[in-house]
């Protein structure tokens, strides 16, 4: 990932997922751990999914931990503290997030 930058408190590499001229109703980024380590635990007001593309590790969402590997998709609800831990490097995932739906708007 030539355009990757350090992110999340310098705990991971991140790079744009979509071309800069493309607009979408969501935000996205590649996340990458090139050696065993952990993305800092964090939360935010957006719903998010992680799609695992390479490596093996564990995802922690709201205190629950699950093994992940190539092909797995993890749903992270808005406000839930979450992290990803690399057990077999490199660990590569796509993160996609969007504002939660306003349930009052139906």
WOSUL-V19311 format. One record per residue. RES is the residue in three letters. PSI is psi as a letter, one per 20 degrees, with the letter a starting at -180 (* if undefined). Layout:
res:RES psi:PSI
res:RES psi:PSI
//
This chain:
res:UNK psi:n
res:UNK psi:h
res:UNK psi:j
res:UNK psi:q
res:UNK psi:q
res:UNK psi:q
res:UNK psi:r
res:UNK psi:m
res:UNK psi:k
res:UNK psi:k
res:UNK psi:i
res:UNK psi:r
res:UNK psi:q
res:UNK psi:q
res:UNK psi:q
res:UNK psi:q
res:UNK psi:h
res:UNK psi:q
res:UNK psi:q
res:UNK psi:h
res:UNK psi:j
res:UNK psi:p
res:UNK psi:q
res:UNK psi:q
res:UNK psi:j
res:UNK psi:r
res:UNK psi:q
res:UNK psi:r
res:UNK psi:q
res:UNK psi:q
res:UNK psi:q
res:UNK psi:p
res:UNK psi:o
res:UNK psi:i
res:UNK psi:r
res:UNK psi:p
res:UNK psi:a
res:UNK psi:p
res:UNK psi:p
res:UNK psi:p
res:UNK psi:p
res:UNK psi:r
res:UNK psi:r
res:UNK psi:r
res:UNK psi:j
res:UNK psi:q
res:UNK psi:q
res:UNK psi:q
res:UNK psi:q
res:UNK psi:p
res:UNK psi:o
res:UNK psi:p
res:UNK psi:h
res:UNK psi:q
res:UNK psi:a
res:UNK psi:q
res:UNK psi:b
res:UNK psi:q
res:UNK psi:p
res:UNK psi:p
res:UNK psi:o
res:UNK psi:k
res:UNK psi:i
res:UNK psi:p
res:UNK psi:p
res:UNK psi:q
res:UNK psi:q
res:UNK psi:q
res:UNK psi:a
res:UNK psi:p
res:UNK psi:i
res:UNK psi:q
res:UNK psi:p
res:UNK psi:p
res:UNK psi:p
res:UNK psi:o
res:UNK psi:q
res:UNK psi:p
res:UNK psi:i
res:UNK psi:p
res:UNK psi:p
res:UNK psi:r
res:UNK psi:r
res:UNK psi:p
res:UNK psi:p
res:UNK psi:o
res:UNK psi:h
res:UNK psi:o
res:UNK psi:q
res:UNK psi:q
res:UNK psi:p
res:UNK psi:p
res:UNK psi:q
res:UNK psi:p
res:UNK psi:p
res:UNK psi:p
res:UNK psi:q
res:UNK psi:q
res:UNK psi:q
res:UNK psi:q
res:UNK psi:q
res:UNK psi:o
res:UNK psi:h
res:UNK psi:i
res:UNK psi:i
res:UNK psi:*
//
